[in-house]
Amino acid sequence: MTENILNQHRNEISEMTIIPSGGGVFEIKVNGKLLFSKSELGRFPEDGEAENLVKEAI
């Protein structure tokens, strides 16, 4: 997923940080805006969902 996002948006993204955590936390943020939260939705993103969310946000 990370590789897909970077490949699709290499000219728009200057930095990407992955922060390992526990307890089932999985969030995607762009410029401080929360785009996806596993704890809120109770699931991981579907295929292509994370990439689409990032594309819409940048």
C-alpha positions as CSV (number, residue, x, y, z in Angstrom):
1,M,0.0,0.0,0.0
2,T,2.8,2.4,0.9
3,E,4.7,1.7,-2.2
4,N,1.6,2.2,-4.4
5,I,0.9,5.6,-2.8
6,L,4.5,6.7,-3.2
7,N,4.6,5.5,-6.8
8,Q,1.3,7.2,-7.8
9,H,2.1,10.5,-6.0
10,R,5.9,10.8,-6.1
11,N,5.7,14.4,-7.3
12,E,3.1,15.5,-4.7
13,I,4.5,13.7,-1.6
14,S,7.8,15.0,-0.1
15,E,7.6,12.9,3.0
16,M,5.8,9.8,4.3
17,T,6.1,8.5,7.9
18,I,5.1,5.0,9.0
19,I,4.7,4.7,12.8
20,P,4.5,1.2,14.1
21,S,2.0,0.8,17.0
22,G,0.0,-1.8,18.7
23,G,-3.6,-2.4,19.8
24,G,-5.0,-2.5,16.3
25,V,-4.4,1.1,15.4
26,F,-4.3,1.9,11.7
27,E,-4.7,5.5,10.6
28,I,-4.0,7.4,7.4
29,K,-3.4,11.1,7.7
30,V,-2.5,13.7,5.1
31,N,-1.3,17.1,6.2
32,G,-2.7,16.4,9.7
33,K,-6.2,15.5,8.4
34,L,-7.4,12.0,9.3
35,L,-8.5,10.2,6.2
36,F,-9.0,6.7,7.6
37,S,-9.2,5.2,11.0
38,K,-9.5,1.5,11.7
39,S,-10.7,2.1,15.2
40,E,-13.6,4.3,13.9
41,L,-14.6,2.0,11.0
42,G,-13.7,-1.3,12.6
43,R,-11.8,-2.5,9.5
44,F,-8.7,-2.2,7.4
45,P,-9.0,-0.3,4.1
46,E,-10.2,-2.3,1.1
47,D,-7.9,-2.8,-1.9
48,G,-7.2,0.6,-3.5
49,E,-9.2,2.5,-0.8
50,A,-6.1,4.1,0.9
51,E,-4.6,5.1,-2.4
52,N,-7.9,6.7,-3.5
53,L,-8.2,8.6,-0.1
54,V,-4.7,10.0,-0.5
55,K,-5.3,10.9,-4.1
56,E,-8.5,12.9,-3.2
57,A,-6.6,14.7,-0.4
58,I,-3.6,15.9,-2.3
